[in-house]
Amino acid sequence: MADGGWPGGYLLGGVACFCAGAGCYYLGKSRLESAGVVRSARRFRRIHDLSVLLDSSSRHLPLVTVSGRVRSDTPLIGQQSGLPAAIVEQHVTQHYLKKTRKKKADEEYLVVKKTKENCGDEHLLIKKEEKDDLGQWAHFSEVISSTKKEVPWNLDDGTGHLEVAGACTADGFSLSLGSEVFEKQPHSCGCECTLKILGLKRTERILQIGAPLTVVGEAFKDNSGKITIQRPRNSGLFHVSSSSIDQIISGLGTEARCCQFCAVAFAASGMFLLGGFALR
């Protein structure tokens, strides 16, 4: 039965590799297209220059890139880090060790006795002997609390400021680590306990006031003179990152090359497995 199952394994493995390769290929193609879109975006070194152009145009530009530093009139103060921030996320994670005991069935066989039938054939009566695994302590973690606070904020470069709408949903956006503290709380339920509590990890991630950000998106100015950058109305590229525009383009290119390499590797593996299936 084992030999008969191998050809099917070759076939399924080959098909799976080709599907994975196709996924990597299209992901790399998407990253390469995104790099081209970012490269073609109109760059503004100053927010004031963007404001002037929006006044002279139709108060709308489809795709621009501009940089500034995070500011807020009502900043938050991180409880753990003590740093001023526009966004504060706090997570409390419980860490513990858990011991699982599994039975190793069909691992050993014990011969009970030999018997002979009338025809003279000899039979062995065997009994499956199951042994309990001694068990190992495995590390687990579970988020038991999570909170997020955000205040109105914008970007400022000294020549003007602009709002970033929906920054948390943009590509490349991430919060920096403000503080991480582990509180030991070792205890168990007794000598036979299968659970040992190690402690709590309190993590605070923030968008710090003064942090540099680069934004690629659609820009417009309303009647009050406020400039906003957001995701394009055609659901195009919207990128918010602490990296410079050149670093963003370089990073997308690197991701595209990695995806292309993985696509070739998966395709080669798929051909090898399907070749093995054909030879069976």
Backbone as CSV, one residue per row, in Angstrom:
resi,resn,N_x,N_y,N_z,CA_x,CA_y,CA_z,C_x,C_y,C_z
1,MET,0.825,-1.199,0.000,0.000,0.000,0.000,0.860,1.250,0.000
2,ALA,1.991,1.218,0.688,2.858,2.392,0.763,3.410,2.740,-0.592
3,ASP,3.830,1.668,-1.373,4.379,1.946,-2.695,3.317,2.508,-3.618
4,GLY,2.082,2.031,-3.468,1.019,2.510,-4.337,0.649,3.947,-4.056
5,GLY,0.958,4.444,-2.852,0.587,5.818,-2.533,1.585,6.843,-3.005
6,TRP,2.802,6.428,-3.315,3.843,7.387,-3.688,3.553,8.152,-4.970
7,PRO,3.101,7.510,-6.052,2.832,8.283,-7.272,1.862,9.424,-7.045
8,GLY,0.802,9.182,-6.245,-0.144,10.243,-5.925,0.533,11.371,-5.161
9,GLY,1.482,11.007,-4.294,2.219,12.032,-3.557,3.063,12.890,-4.477
10,TYR,3.711,12.270,-5.463,4.484,13.033,-6.454,3.583,14.011,-7.204
11,LEU,2.411,13.517,-7.622,1.499,14.353,-8.407,0.994,15.542,-7.597
12,LEU,0.510,15.267,-6.388,-0.010,16.341,-5.549,1.082,17.330,-5.175
13,GLY,2.273,16.813,-4.868,3.388,17.690,-4.536,3.784,18.579,-5.701
14,GLY,3.808,18.006,-6.911,4.154,18.791,-8.090,3.145,19.884,-8.369
15,VAL,1.855,19.534,-8.266,0.809,20.536,-8.496,0.884,21.644,-7.444
16,ALA,1.114,21.257,-6.177,1.213,22.252,-5.105,2.389,23.198,-5.342
17,CYS,3.516,22.670,-5.794,4.689,23.512,-6.072,4.414,24.492,-7.216
18,PHE,3.732,24.023,-8.259,3.412,24.909,-9.370,2.438,26.005,-8.930
19,CYS,1.482,25.673,-8.082,0.545,26.687,-7.574,1.265,27.715,-6.722
20,ALA,2.183,27.240,-5.860,2.958,28.158,-5.031,3.846,29.043,-5.892
21,GLY,4.440,28.458,-6.929,5.270,29.239,-7.840,4.476,30.306,-8.561
22,ALA,3.254,29.955,-8.982,2.400,30.941,-9.656,2.045,32.082,-8.712
23,GLY,1.753,31.731,-7.445,1.448,32.772,-6.465,2.624,33.712,-6.255
24,CYS,3.831,33.155,-6.143,5.032,33.978,-5.971,5.282,34.862,-7.193
25,TYR,5.024,34.299,-8.377,5.240,35.057,-9.609,4.336,36.288,-9.665
26,TYR,3.047,36.102,-9.374,2.113,37.224,-9.435,2.342,38.217,-8.302
27,LEU,2.791,37.734,-7.133,3.122,38.647,-6.043,4.337,39.494,-6.416
28,GLY,5.349,38.868,-7.012,6.522,39.617,-7.453,6.175,40.624,-8.531
29,LYS,5.290,40.226,-9.448,4.852,41.148,-10.499,4.134,42.344,-9.911
30,SER,3.310,42.101,-8.889,2.594,43.184,-8.223,3.559,44.142,-7.529
31,ARG,4.583,43.586,-6.851,5.570,44.430,-6.181,6.357,45.260,-7.192
32,LEU,6.673,44.669,-8.334,7.413,45.390,-9.369,6.569,46.531,-9.938
33,GLU,5.285,46.277,-10.138,4.395,47.333,-10.624,4.258,48.445,-9.590
34,SER,4.183,48.074,-8.307,4.086,49.080,-7.249,5.332,49.961,-7.211
35,ALA,6.509,49.341,-7.406,7.752,50.126,-7.445,7.721,51.136,-8.584
36,GLY,7.176,50.725,-9.740,7.072,51.634,-10.873,6.114,52.777,-10.597
37,VAL,4.996,52.473,-9.911,4.020,53.519,-9.577,4.623,54.530,-8.612
38,VAL,5.322,54.050,-7.584,5.957,54.952,-6.619,7.008,55.814,-7.303
39,ARG,7.765,55.210,-8.210,8.807,55.947,-8.927,8.204,57.062,-9.781
40,SER,6.996,56.830,-10.307,6.364,57.827,-11.171,5.611,58.906,-10.400
41,ALA,5.437,58.725,-9.076,4.709,59.709,-8.280,5.463,61.039,-8.266
42,ARG,4.723,62.120,-8.254,5.346,63.451,-8.250,5.884,63.760,-6.859
43,ARG,7.165,64.080,-6.784,7.815,64.308,-5.489,7.779,65.791,-5.112
44,PHE,7.513,66.026,-3.823,7.540,67.377,-3.280,8.476,67.387,-2.078
45,ARG,9.458,68.261,-2.147,10.419,68.360,-1.050,9.845,69.155,0.119
46,ARG,8.867,70.024,-0.167,8.260,70.841,0.881,6.737,70.764,0.768
47,ILE,6.088,70.756,1.916,4.627,70.747,1.934,4.087,72.052,1.350
48,HIS,4.810,73.145,1.534,4.390,74.440,0.992,4.299,74.382,-0.532
49,ASP,5.253,73.720,-1.178,5.215,73.595,-2.636,3.975,72.822,-3.091
50,LEU,3.623,71.767,-2.352,2.420,71.006,-2.661,1.181,71.876,-2.508
51,SER,1.147,72.693,-1.458,0.004,73.567,-1.216,-0.173,74.570,-2.350
52,VAL,0.936,75.156,-2.807,0.871,76.141,-3.889,0.351,75.501,-5.170
53,LEU,0.829,74.298,-5.478,0.386,73.635,-6.700,-1.088,73.237,-6.614
54,LEU,-1.544,72.834,-5.457,-2.951,72.500,-5.293,-3.843,73.728,-5.482
55,ASP,-3.339,74.910,-5.079,-4.098,76.144,-5.288,-4.216,76.485,-6.767
56,SER,-3.135,76.247,-7.502,-3.118,76.620,-8.916,-3.787,75.582,-9.804
57,SER,-3.907,74.350,-9.303,-4.545,73.288,-10.095,-6.001,73.148,-9.672
58,SER,-6.552,72.003,-9.871,-7.961,71.767,-9.527,-8.116,71.315,-8.076
59,ARG,-7.163,71.685,-7.217,-7.174,71.302,-5.798,-7.118,69.783,-5.608
60,HIS,-6.607,69.094,-6.624,-6.528,67.641,-6.541,-5.364,67.150,-7.394
61,LEU,-4.519,66.283,-6.807,-3.416,65.651,-7.531,-3.511,64.150,-7.318
62,PRO,-3.498,63.361,-8.402,-3.758,61.922,-8.283,-2.731,61.152,-7.471
63,LEU,-1.442,61.425,-7.619,-0.438,60.649,-6.902,0.801,61.500,-6.642
64,VAL,1.073,61.727,-5.365,2.221,62.542,-4.977,2.949,61.838,-3.837
65,THR,4.151,62.280,-3.566,4.896,61.806,-2.406,5.484,63.008,-1.682
66,VAL,5.371,63.008,-0.372,5.850,64.115,0.445,6.230,63.562,1.819
67,SER,7.148,64.230,2.482,7.627,63.773,3.792,7.439,64.853,4.847
68,GLY,7.357,64.433,6.083,7.240,65.363,7.201,7.398,64.613,8.510
69,ARG,7.220,65.335,9.609,7.328,64.734,10.940,5.978,64.785,11.651
70,VAL,5.711,63.749,12.432,4.431,63.625,13.118,4.291,64.723,14.169
71,ARG,3.130,65.379,14.160,2.819,66.375,15.184,1.359,66.245,15.581
72,SER,1.047,66.717,16.775,-0.327,66.699,17.267,-0.495,67.805,18.294
73,ASP,-1.663,68.417,18.289,-1.957,69.454,19.287,-2.345,68.844,20.630
74,THR,-2.740,67.588,20.632,-3.150,66.918,21.874,-2.473,65.551,21.971
75,PRO,-1.165,65.521,22.109,-0.450,64.225,22.101,-0.765,63.366,23.316
76,LEU,-0.647,62.059,23.105,-0.752,61.098,24.195,0.618,60.897,24.835
77,ILE,0.627,60.392,26.047,1.871,60.029,26.723,1.811,58.534,27.026
78,GLY,2.782,57.784,26.484,2.807,56.347,26.721,2.933,56.019,28.193
79,GLN,2.086,55.124,28.688,2.117,54.766,30.104,3.411,54.082,30.495
80,GLN,3.952,53.257,29.584,5.194,52.541,29.894,6.421,53.324,29.460
81,SER,6.393,53.817,28.226,7.582,54.485,27.683,7.717,55.921,28.157
82,GLY,6.586,56.570,28.455,6.623,57.981,28.843,6.892,58.908,27.678
83,LEU,6.773,58.391,26.420,7.069,59.185,25.230,5.797,59.797,24.663
84,PRO,5.883,61.017,24.131,4.716,61.625,23.484,4.414,60.913,22.169
85,ALA,3.151,60.629,21.918,2.786,59.848,20.747,1.417,60.259,20.234
86,ALA,1.186,59.958,18.954,-0.124,60.189,18.343,-0.977,58.930,18.397
87,ILE,-0.335,57.763,18.385,-1.018,56.481,18.493,-0.288,55.637,19.530
88,VAL,-1.043,55.004,20.422,-0.460,54.115,21.436,-1.245,52.807,21.444
89,GLU,-0.533,51.717,21.213,-1.124,50.379,21.312,-0.445,49.640,22.457
90,GLN,-1.258,49.028,23.305,-0.729,48.268,24.435,-1.273,46.846,24.386
91,HIS,-0.362,45.889,24.518,-0.735,44.476,24.502,-0.155,43.801,25.749
92,VAL,-0.987,42.989,26.383,-0.544,42.192,27.529,-0.636,40.725,27.118
93,THR,0.510,40.043,27.139,0.585,38.650,26.702,1.003,37.768,27.865
94,GLN,0.249,36.711,28.098,0.597,35.759,29.160,1.453,34.638,28.578
95,HIS,2.566,34.368,29.216,3.472,33.294,28.789,3.422,32.162,29.816
96,TYR,3.369,30.936,29.313,3.292,29.786,30.213,3.887,28.558,29.536
97,LEU,4.220,27.573,30.370,4.704,26.280,29.903,3.605,25.253,30.104
98,LYS,3.396,24.429,29.079,2.367,23.418,29.155,2.972,22.060,28.833
99,LYS,2.648,21.081,29.652,3.178,19.739,29.459,2.084,18.841,28.925
100,THR,2.314,18.272,27.767,1.328,17.384,27.159,1.848,15.956,27.209
101,ARG,0.958,15.031,27.548,1.320,13.618,27.653,0.594,12.863,26.550
102,LYS,1.355,12.262,25.648,0.769,11.526,24.540,1.145,10.052,24.625
103,LYS,0.268,9.212,24.116,0.545,7.778,24.068,1.154,7.398,22.736
104,LYS,2.190,6.643,22.799,2.838,6.140,21.595,2.244,4.772,21.260
105,ALA,1.200,4.786,20.465,0.529,3.528,20.118,1.281,2.810,19.009
106,ASP,1.147,1.493,18.992,1.715,0.663,17.929,3.232,0.795,17.822
107,GLU,3.873,1.145,18.924,5.318,1.330,18.851,6.052,0.024,19.131
108,GLU,5.554,-0.764,20.076,6.202,-2.020,20.423,5.160,-3.133,20.454
109,TYR,5.608,-4.348,20.212,4.713,-5.489,20.216,5.268,-6.537,21.170
110,LEU,4.375,-7.188,21.888,4.756,-8.219,22.855,4.135,-9.551,22.416
111,VAL,4.978,-10.562,22.205,4.483,-11.887,21.823,3.909,-12.563,23.054
112,VAL,2.651,-13.011,22.945,2.003,-13.667,24.079,2.259,-15.174,24.038
113,LYS,1.894,-15.838,22.947,2.120,-17.289,22.851,2.014,-17.707,21.400
114,LYS,2.503,-18.898,21.133,2.422,-19.495,19.812,1.381,-20.612,19.833
115,THR,0.605,-20.675,18.788,-0.394,-21.738,18.692,-0.312,-22.390,17.332
116,LYS,-0.815,-23.609,17.228,-0.868,-24.330,15.957,-2.294,-24.760,15.685
117,GLU,-2.700,-24.450,14.471,-4.029,-24.877,14.058,-3.956,-26.340,13.584
118,ASN,-5.147,-26.910,13.315,-5.212,-28.295,12.851,-4.446,-28.503,11.556
119,CYS,-4.388,-27.466,10.715,-3.694,-27.595,9.434,-2.188,-27.555,9.591
120,GLY,-1.731,-27.250,10.801,-0.305,-27.209,11.042,0.322,-25.845,10.916
121,ASP,-0.474,-24.851,10.510,0.082,-23.495,10.410,0.316,-22.921,11.803
122,GLU,1.421,-22.237,11.922,1.760,-21.627,13.203,1.336,-20.172,13.202
123,HIS,0.695,-19.736,14.274,0.230,-18.361,14.386,0.861,-17.716,15.613
124,LEU,1.143,-16.443,15.494,1.640,-15.666,16.620,0.525,-14.754,17.103
125,LEU,0.152,-14.876,18.350,-0.807,-13.941,18.952,0.004,-12.800,19.560
126,ILE,-0.228,-11.593,19.063,0.557,-10.445,19.538,-0.358,-9.428,20.199
127,LYS,0.205,-8.680,21.102,-0.523,-7.654,21.827,0.213,-6.323,21.674
128,LYS,-0.532,-5.306,21.299,0.074,-3.981,21.166,0.379,-3.416,22.547
129,GLU,1.602,-3.005,22.685,2.009,-2.425,23.966,2.122,-0.921,23.810
130,GLU,1.322,-0.155,24.535,1.328,1.299,24.455,2.121,1.864,25.627
131,LYS,2.949,2.813,25.311,3.748,3.450,26.345,3.439,4.945,26.391
132,ASP,3.325,5.479,27.567,3.113,6.913,27.721,4.405,7.667,27.482
133,ASP,4.294,8.722,26.711,5.442,9.601,26.512,5.716,10.335,27.818
134,LEU,6.961,10.520,28.120,7.309,11.224,29.344,6.851,12.677,29.310
135,GLY,6.650,13.229,28.112,6.149,14.596,27.993,7.263,15.621,28.032
136,GLN,7.038,16.712,27.330,7.992,17.802,27.329,7.264,19.106,27.566
137,TRP,7.954,20.037,28.192,7.377,21.348,28.443,7.502,22.189,27.173
138,ALA,6.370,22.688,26.691,6.345,23.545,25.499,5.920,24.944,25.906
139,HIS,6.538,25.933,25.253,6.251,27.331,25.584,5.059,27.830,24.776
140,PHE,4.114,28.482,25.441,2.932,29.052,24.795,2.755,30.496,25.256
141,SER,2.045,31.274,24.438,1.712,32.644,24.817,0.310,32.965,24.330
142,GLU,-0.353,33.852,25.032,-1.731,34.218,24.699,-1.960,35.677,25.057
143,VAL,-2.479,36.440,24.084,-2.784,37.846,24.328,-4.063,37.918,25.158
144,ILE,-3.972,38.511,26.341,-5.138,38.580,27.231,-5.723,39.982,27.302
145,SER,-5.005,40.973,26.768,-5.519,42.338,26.786,-4.874,43.136,25.665
146,SER,-5.674,43.977,24.995,-5.157,44.796,23.907,-5.963,46.091,23.830
147,THR,-5.279,47.218,23.837,-5.945,48.520,23.760,-5.218,49.410,22.760
148,LYS,-5.966,50.346,22.173,-5.395,51.282,21.212,-6.009,52.654,21.417
149,LYS,-5.160,53.675,21.438,-5.617,55.053,21.550,-4.967,55.878,20.441
150,GLU,-5.739,56.800,19.873,-5.221,57.654,18.806,-5.826,59.039,18.928
151,VAL,-5.026,60.057,18.704,-5.478,61.445,18.712,-5.267,62.030,17.319
152,PRO,-5.961,63.101,16.964,-5.731,63.734,15.655,-4.275,64.152,15.498
153,TRP,-3.694,63.821,14.345,-2.303,64.159,14.095,-2.115,64.476,12.621
154,ASN,-0.988,65.078,12.302,-0.665,65.412,10.921,0.845,65.422,10.749
155,LEU,1.283,65.716,9.541,2.710,65.820,9.241,3.088,67.284,9.060
156,ASP,4.258,67.630,9.562,4.742,69.006,9.503,6.215,68.984,9.101
157,ASP,6.591,69.860,8.148,8.010,69.943,7.771,8.564,71.356,7.952
158,GLY,7.847,72.191,8.686,8.300,73.562,8.916,7.745,74.562,7.922
159,THR,7.267,74.084,6.767,6.689,74.978,5.761,5.169,74.822,5.681
160,GLY,4.625,73.840,6.366,3.196,73.582,6.342,2.912,72.219,6.936
161,HIS,1.652,71.889,7.057,1.291,70.565,7.575,0.133,70.002,6.772
162,LEU,-0.001,68.675,6.807,-1.043,67.982,6.060,-1.572,66.802,6.855
163,GLU,-2.836,66.477,6.620,-3.481,65.342,7.265,-3.202,64.068,6.456
164,VAL,-3.067,62.940,7.158,-2.913,61.641,6.512,-4.132,60.813,6.891
165,ALA,-5.064,60.663,5.948,-6.319,59.961,6.231,-6.136,58.456,6.050
166,GLY,-6.517,57.699,7.082,-6.443,56.240,6.993,-5.033,55.699,6.949
167,ALA,-4.117,56.323,7.676,-2.714,55.896,7.630,-2.540,54.461,8.104
168,CYS,-3.351,54.036,9.077,-3.191,52.692,9.641,-3.507,51.590,8.635
169,THR,-4.236,51.923,7.563,-4.572,50.925,6.544,-3.613,50.975,5.356
170,ALA,-2.625,51.871,5.400,-1.704,52.028,4.274,-0.638,50.945,4.272
171,ASP,-0.097,50.662,3.103,1.019,49.731,2.982,2.248,50.341,3.652
172,GLY,3.016,49.501,4.333,4.258,49.954,4.935,4.117,50.593,6.298
173,PHE,2.886,50.879,6.738,2.719,51.577,8.023,2.917,50.611,9.185
174,SER,3.675,51.039,10.166,3.888,50.230,11.371,4.233,51.148,12.530
175,LEU,3.937,50.688,13.713,4.262,51.429,14.927,5.600,50.957,15.465
176,SER,6.332,51.869,16.045,7.631,51.515,16.619,7.448,50.999,18.042
177,LEU,8.420,50.210,18.492,8.373,49.655,19.842,8.757,50.736,20.842
178,GLY,7.809,51.104,21.695,8.086,52.118,22.710,8.646,51.519,23.979
179,SER,8.078,50.381,24.398,8.524,49.745,25.637,8.067,48.297,25.653
180,GLU,8.880,47.447,26.262,8.530,46.032,26.430,9.055,45.578,27.782
181,VAL,8.143,45.151,28.643,8.490,44.759,30.006,7.921,43.383,30.288
182,PHE,8.743,42.516,30.887,8.282,41.179,31.262,8.200,41.102,32.784
183,GLU,7.011,40.779,33.287,6.787,40.655,34.718,6.719,39.175,35.084
184,LYS,7.681,38.719,35.863,7.708,37.314,36.256,6.618,37.035,37.283
185,GLN,5.873,35.962,37.031,4.839,35.515,37.964,4.872,33.994,38.051
186,PRO,6.019,33.430,38.415,6.137,31.960,38.395,5.285,31.299,39.477
187,HIS,4.433,30.388,39.082,3.712,29.535,40.025,3.119,28.363,39.267
188,SER,2.791,27.312,39.973,2.176,26.128,39.376,1.100,25.617,40.315
189,CYS,0.382,24.603,39.864,-0.740,24.082,40.649,-0.332,22.937,41.562
190,GLY,0.928,22.609,41.634,1.379,21.489,42.434,2.371,20.635,41.668
191,CYS,2.866,19.589,42.310,3.922,18.792,41.695,3.438,18.050,40.465
192,GLU,2.129,17.755,40.404,1.614,17.019,39.268,1.011,17.941,38.197
193,CYS,1.186,19.215,38.359,0.558,20.178,37.448,1.178,20.095,36.053
194,THR,0.358,20.299,35.058,0.844,20.293,33.674,0.887,21.704,33.101
195,LEU,0.745,22.722,33.943,0.758,24.115,33.487,1.562,24.962,34.454
196,LYS,2.522,25.698,33.918,3.334,26.589,34.742,3.270,27.992,34.156
197,ILE,2.794,28.930,34.932,2.701,30.326,34.503,4.076,30.979,34.668
198,LEU,4.570,31.560,33.580,5.879,32.222,33.634,5.755,33.706,33.982
199,GLY,4.778,34.369,33.380,4.617,35.787,33.652,3.875,36.506,32.541
200,LEU,3.861,37.830,32.624,3.168,38.677,31.669,4.161,39.576,30.936
201,LYS,3.981,39.678,29.621,4.785,40.605,28.830,3.895,41.779,28.438
202,ARG,4.295,42.974,28.838,3.551,44.188,28.508,4.305,44.936,27.409
203,THR,3.668,45.050,26.249,4.297,45.675,25.090,3.538,46.929,24.700
204,GLU,4.292,47.978,24.456,3.692,49.249,24.038,4.319,49.682,22.718
205,ARG,3.478,49.850,21.694,3.924,50.331,20.392,3.305,51.690,20.128
206,ILE,4.092,52.590,19.545,3.649,53.978,19.425,4.006,54.565,18.066
207,LEU,3.246,55.597,17.691,3.640,56.497,16.615,4.116,57.756,17.318
208,GLN,5.426,57.876,17.450,5.994,58.911,18.295,5.925,60.286,17.634
209,ILE,5.646,61.291,18.456,5.662,62.667,17.979,7.085,62.997,17.508
210,GLY,7.183,63.576,16.323,8.491,63.919,15.762,9.061,62.851,14.860
211,ALA,8.397,61.689,14.765,8.892,60.614,13.906,8.728,61.005,12.434
212,PRO,9.750,60.754,11.593,9.633,61.091,10.161,8.788,60.054,9.416
213,LEU,7.935,60.539,8.511,7.112,59.661,7.689,7.128,60.152,6.244
214,THR,7.106,59.210,5.326,6.967,59.503,3.898,5.639,58.924,3.435
215,VAL,4.866,59.730,2.704,3.533,59.321,2.275,3.450,59.372,0.754
216,VAL,2.883,58.318,0.174,2.586,58.269,-1.260,1.088,58.049,-1.392
217,GLY,0.393,59.013,-2.001,-1.046,58.881,-2.130,-1.653,60.027,-2.909
218,GLU,-2.965,60.110,-2.838,-3.718,61.146,-3.534,-3.848,62.371,-2.624
219,ALA,-3.533,63.555,-3.145,-3.569,64.785,-2.351,-4.672,65.711,-2.838
220,PHE,-5.330,66.382,-1.897,-6.334,67.390,-2.253,-6.410,68.428,-1.140
221,LYS,-6.948,69.599,-1.476,-7.107,70.685,-0.519,-8.584,71.087,-0.482
222,ASP,-9.132,71.199,0.740,-10.540,71.584,0.858,-10.676,73.102,0.920
223,ASN,-11.886,73.575,1.075,-12.155,75.009,1.054,-11.534,75.745,2.237
224,SER,-11.297,75.030,3.312,-10.674,75.669,4.476,-9.155,75.763,4.351
225,GLY,-8.603,75.179,3.283,-7.160,75.220,3.068,-6.404,74.036,3.638
226,LYS,-7.131,73.068,4.209,-6.473,71.889,4.791,-6.079,70.923,3.684
227,ILE,-4.821,70.467,3.716,-4.315,69.497,2.744,-4.426,68.097,3.336
228,THR,-4.936,67.173,2.549,-5.099,65.781,2.986,-4.505,64.844,1.951
229,ILE,-3.809,63.828,2.437,-3.328,62.742,1.574,-4.029,61.465,2.006
230,GLN,-4.542,60.721,1.042,-5.313,59.514,1.338,-5.090,58.475,0.254
231,ARG,-5.733,57.330,0.420,-5.695,56.301,-0.617,-6.423,56.817,-1.853
232,PRO,-5.847,56.652,-3.039,-6.508,57.128,-4.265,-7.913,56.577,-4.400
233,ARG,-8.796,57.378,-5.000,-10.197,56.969,-5.136,-10.365,55.745,-6.028
234,ASN,-9.379,55.465,-6.871,-9.441,54.257,-7.705,-8.803,53.059,-7.018
235,SER,-8.650,53.174,-5.670,-8.049,52.101,-4.845,-6.619,51.798,-5.277
236,GLY,-5.908,52.826,-5.689,-4.519,52.670,-6.107,-3.571,52.597,-4.925
237,LEU,-2.303,52.824,-5.204,-1.255,52.681,-4.196,-1.360,53.755,-3.119
238,PHE,-1.264,53.315,-1.867,-1.239,54.221,-0.714,-0.196,53.683,0.242
239,HIS,0.895,54.428,0.427,2.039,53.937,1.194,2.428,54.975,2.242
240,VAL,2.565,54.532,3.481,3.018,55.390,4.587,4.128,54.647,5.306
241,SER,5.315,55.234,5.340,6.458,54.522,5.884,7.451,55.499,6.511
242,SER,8.241,54.981,7.433,9.320,55.783,8.026,10.541,55.829,7.117
243,SER,10.529,55.060,6.032,11.638,55.046,5.075,11.511,56.207,4.094
244,SER,12.621,56.542,3.458,12.592,57.568,2.421,11.977,56.990,1.154
245,ILE,11.651,57.862,0.203,11.019,57.389,-1.027,11.945,56.457,-1.802
246,ASP,13.238,56.749,-1.808,14.184,55.867,-2.501,14.293,54.517,-1.821
247,GLN,14.227,54.504,-0.489,14.269,53.226,0.246,13.002,52.411,-0.003
248,ILE,11.875,53.082,-0.146,10.615,52.384,-0.437,10.705,51.691,-1.794
249,ILE,11.199,52.424,-2.804,11.333,51.858,-4.149,12.301,50.685,-4.139
250,SER,13.424,50.852,-3.445,14.413,49.782,-3.360,13.850,48.553,-2.654
251,GLY,13.076,48.761,-1.578,12.493,47.646,-0.845,11.486,46.874,-1.675
252,LEU,10.660,47.587,-2.453,9.695,46.909,-3.322,10.415,46.106,-4.404
253,GLY,11.515,46.665,-4.930,12.297,45.935,-5.932,12.918,44.676,-5.357
254,THR,13.419,44.763,-4.129,14.007,43.591,-3.476,12.956,42.509,-3.251
255,GLU,11.758,42.917,-2.793,10.682,41.945,-2.591,10.304,41.274,-3.907
256,ALA,10.272,42.062,-4.994,9.928,41.505,-6.307,10.949,40.455,-6.737
257,ARG,12.241,40.743,-6.529,13.290,39.782,-6.921,13.214,38.516,-6.082
258,CYS,12.934,38.658,-4.784,12.811,37.472,-3.919,11.644,36.599,-4.362
259,CYS,10.518,37.247,-4.722,9.357,36.487,-5.185,9.657,35.772,-6.494
260,GLN,10.385,36.425,-7.386,10.741,35.794,-8.663,11.654,34.593,-8.442
261,PHE,12.602,34.722,-7.518,13.491,33.603,-7.204,12.695,32.431,-6.635
262,CYS,11.752,32.724,-5.707,10.930,31.659,-5.129,10.058,31.002,-6.192
263,ALA,9.556,31.812,-7.145,8.730,31.256,-8.214,9.517,30.257,-9.051
264,VAL,10.770,30.597,-9.378,11.619,29.693,-10.153,11.919,28.424,-9.356
265,ALA,12.202,28.588,-8.056,12.514,27.424,-7.217,11.317,26.481,-7.111
266,PHE,10.129,27.039,-6.904,8.934,26.195,-6.812,8.641,25.502,-8.147
267,ALA,8.836,26.243,-9.262,8.585,25.644,-10.579,9.541,24.477,-10.831
268,ALA,10.819,24.651,-10.462,11.799,23.581,-10.641,11.439,22.367,-9.784
269,SER,11.002,22.623,-8.533,10.598,21.515,-7.661,9.385,20.793,-8.224
270,GLY,8.440,21.580,-8.771,7.249,20.974,-9.356,7.586,20.098,-10.548
271,MET,8.497,20.554,-11.394,8.914,19.757,-12.544,9.591,18.462,-12.095
272,PHE,10.414,18.554,-11.045,11.093,17.365,-10.525,10.079,16.340,-10.000
273,LEU,9.080,16.811,-9.230,8.096,15.890,-8.675,7.213,15.288,-9.761
274,LEU,6.792,16.095,-10.726,5.972,15.559,-11.805,6.772,14.605,-12.692
275,GLY,8.075,14.877,-12.831,8.922,13.940,-13.573,9.018,12.614,-12.842
276,GLY,9.112,12.664,-11.506,9.128,11.439,-10.717,7.836,10.680,-10.853
277,PHE,6.701,11.420,-10.928,5.402,10.777,-11.078,5.304,10.073,-12.453
278,ALA,5.846,10.738,-13.509,5.785,10.168,-14.847,6.617,8.891,-14.965
279,LEU,7.675,8.811,-14.158,8.570,7.654,-14.237,8.085,6.481,-13.408
280,ARG,7.075,6.697,-12.568,6.601,5.603,-11.722,5.906,4.523,-12.533
